[in-house]
Amino acid sequence: MSRRTPTRKPIPVKSHRGALPPLTPAQRAVVDAARQLPQLTDPLDVEVALSAAVAPAHDEDVWPGVVANAVAVPSRRSLALLRAVAVLVPGSGADVEADKLVDQPEPVWRAALDGLAVGECWVVDQRADEGHQTLLCTYSYGDDVHAGLYLVDENLAGVVKNAFITKDVDTARTMLADHGEVEAIDAAEAHRRLAEAYGKVDGGPGLGVDPDVYVVKLLVERRIALAQVS
C-alpha cells in the first residue's frame, strides 16, 4: 500500500507595502506633483508646488487618500510629501506617519518650512467708491521675504478676485500704490478679511475669480491661520 504525502497549504506571504488605496484624479495629481519635492531647497517652492497641485480639488478632501498612499509606498518622495502635508494641512495625521519612515532621508527644507513668519500688511480700501479693497502682506523664511497681493471685490459678494505670491516685494508695493492711497493695517485684521473673502471661493470657477486664487489657496490659508494666532 503506497503512502501519500500530505499536501501542504501554501503559506501566504505578507507584503510590506500593502495594497495601494485607489486614488481619485485629484489625489493622483498631488501624488504626482510630490516627485519634485525631494529636489527642492526653497520652502516657498514646496508650498507653491503642493498648493498648485491641489488647486483643482475645490470640494474634495484629498488628504486622507494622499496620506494613505504615501504610507503604503515608503520612499523619499513619500516622506517629503508627508512632511509638507503635515505643515500645510494641520490635523491630517501626516506628521505621525512621517515619523514612522525612519529609513528615509529627510528633505533638506524640513526645518525651514516650520519657520514661516508673518510681516507687515497694507491696504488700499476703495470699497466705498469702487467696491473693492487690495491687501498686501509680507512673509518671510528667515531673511528671505515674499509678499502676497490680494484683490477683494465687493461687487462679487466680497470674494477674492485676484491673488498671487511673489518674491519681488518692491514691485508688489508699486502695484498696490497704483490702486490708490496706501494705509498700514494690522496683520491679524488683514488676514481676517482674507479669511472672510477666501471663504467665498469654495464653489470653484465661474465667479469671475482668477485661477491663481485657487493655485495659492492652500498656502494663503496657512498664512491666515498663522496671522490670527501670532
Stockholm file with secondary structure:
# STOCKHOLM 1.0

chainA/1-230         MSRRTPTRKPIPVKSHRGALPPLTPAQRAVVDAARQLPQLTDPLDVEVALSAAVAPAHDEDVWPGVVANAVAVPSRRSLALLRAVAVLVPGSGADVEADKLVDQPEPVWRAALDGLAVGECWVVDQRADEGHQTLLCTYSYGDDVHAGLYLVDENLAGVVKNAFITKDVDTARTMLADHGEVEAIDAAEAHRRLAEAYGKVDGGPGLGVDPDVYVVKLLVERRIALAQVS
#=GR chainA/1-230 SS CCCCCCCCCCCCCCCSSCCCCCCCHHHHHHHHHGGGGGGCCCHHHHHHHHHHHHTTCSSCCCHHHHHHHHHHSCSHHHHHHHHHHHHHSTTSSHHHHHTTCTTSCCCTTHHHHTTEEEEEEEEEEETTTTSEEEEEEEEEETTEEEEEEEEEEGGGTTEEEEEEEESCHHHHHHHHHTTSCCEEECHHHHHHHHHHHHTTCTTCSSSSCCTHHHHTHHHHHHHHHHHHHC
#=GC SS_cons         CCCCCCCCCCCCCCCSSCCCCCCCHHHHHHHHHGGGGGGCCCHHHHHHHHHHHHTTCSSCCCHHHHHHHHHHSCSHHHHHHHHHHHHHSTTSSHHHHHTTCTTSCCCTTHHHHTTEEEEEEEEEEETTTTSEEEEEEEEEETTEEEEEEEEEEGGGTTEEEEEEEESCHHHHHHHHHTTSCCEEECHHHHHHHHHHHHTTCTTCSSSSCCTHHHHTHHHHHHHHHHHHHC
//
